[in-house]
């Protein structure tokens, strides 16, 4: 009798653990994945991961009109979701090196999206580095392997033209909009 009760309890726990398994959110951004896309995903696996979406790979000879190493992911309505960059061009076994997030539905566990502003990043993550480039400022967040590019047009005029300035987080306006949201693996 005790064995049958123990067996029923074990079976009930097994069923409960199987049914409580959480389905992966296709728009969740973490340090090691974006939905089902992970830092170890190979180019050849993209057709399985995005089987309902469109995958556009650059063709050799397109180097002058686009990045030959770029793979664009579109949803069924034709809306661009992501831009993937493999570590090796035209190699199906290459892993994805970086991902540019285009669609604002993609969000981190702290609700940072492409539509977020600088204050959202600063309030939720530790900024690892700020790089001053020609036309933009790149904010790096190592906690999630992400970088956020802000156009210098969003900065005060005295910070826009001198690339030798060390820009500090307090100098960037809270409402500065994100131009690019990238993950690097």
N, C-alpha and C positions, 0 to 999 in steps of 0.2 A: 504494500500500500504506500509506504514512504517513498519507494522508488518511482511509483507512478506520479505521485504529487511532485516530487523533485523533477521528473521528466516534463510534466506540464508547466512548471514554473520556468524551467530552462527554455522550453519551446516558446512560452509567452514572452520571455525576455528577448529571445532571438528575433521573433516577429516584430516586437516593439522597436528594437534597434534598427531593423531593416526599414521599417516604415517611417522612422523619424530621421532618416538620412536626408540631409539637406541638398536640394538641387542647386547646382552652380548658377549664380546670377550672370547672364551673358554680358552685363554691362558693369560688373564689379571690377574695380582696378585695385590690385594689391602690388606688393613689391615683386612678386614672382609670376603674376598672371594678370591677364585682362580677359575676363570670362573664361572660356575654355583654352585660350591661347596662353601658353606658359613660356618661361625663359628657356625651356629645352625643346620647344616645338620646332620641328623641321619643316622646310618649305613643302615637302611632299605631303605633310599632314594637313595642310591648309584646306584641301578639298573636303576632308572629313569634318573638320571643325566648322567650316563655313559652307556646308552642303546646301543650304537654302539661300545663300547669298552669292553675289558675283565677285569673282577674283580676277583682277586685271594685272597681268605681269607684263613688264616692259619686254620688248623683243629686241634682240641684238640688231643694231643698226639705228635704234632710236636714241642713241646717246646724245644727239644734238638737240632733241626736242624734249627729253625728259631724263630722269635718272634711270639708268639701265639696271640699277639694283633695287628698284622700288616696286612694291606690290600694293595695289589699291584694293580695298575691300568695300563693296557697295551692298546695301540691303536690297530686298526684293523690289522696292519702289525706286531704286536708282540713286538713293541718297548715300553719299560717301560716309563711311564709318571710320575707317582707319587707313593709315599709310604705313606699311611694314618695310623694314630694311633688313634683308638677310646679311649675314656676315660675309658671304661670298656670292658674287653675282652669278646667276644662271646655274646654280648648284642645288639640286633638289634635296640634298642631305644637309645643307647649310641650316643653322639655327637662326632665329630672328634676333637681330642685334638691337634694334630700336623700333619703337612704335610711336607714330604721331597720332594722337587722339583727335579726331575731327568732330564726331557726333557728341553733343552735350549730354546724351543719356549715360555716357560712361562716367562713373564717379568712384571716388575712393571711399573707404569706410568712414571717412570724416566729411563726406559729401562735397569734395572738391571736384569740380567739373571744368570744362573749357570755358564756361560762362562765369566762373568765379573771378573774384578780384584779388589783388595783392593782400589785402587785410585778411581774407579767408585763409590764404596760405600761411601767413604769419601767425594767425591765431591757432592754427591746428597742427603745424609742423615746425620743426627746428630747421631753419635755413642753414644749409651747409656752406654755401658759397654764392657770391653774386659776381658775375662777370660782366664787364662793361665792353660792349662791342660797338661797331660803327653805328648801326641804326637801332640797336636793341640792348636790353639788359636781360641776362639769363640767370634765373634763380634756381639753384640746385637744392634738392631735398633728398639726401642719401637714404633717409628712413624708408622711402618708397621707390628709390631708384628713378626719380622723376626730375625733369627740368621744366620750368615755366618761362617762356619768353614774353617779355613785355616790350612793346614798341617805345622808343625814346620819346615819341610824341606825347606819351602819357606822363612824362617827367617834367619837372620845372625847367624852364629855358636854360638856366645856368648849368644843368647837368647833361644837356643834349649833345654838345659838340666836342667836349674834351674826353677822348678815349683814355687818357692817362689818369683820370680821376678814379679814386676808389669810392665806389658808391656803396653807401651803407643802407641797411633796411629802413632806417628812420627817414631817409631822404626820398623814398619811394612813396607816392601818395597812396592812401588806403584804397581808393577807388580805381587804381590803375588796372586796366583790363588785361587778361591773358590773351596773347596772340597765338602762341603755340603751347600745347601740353604734350610732353614727350616722356616716354619711359625708355630707359636704357638698360640692357641686360648684358 
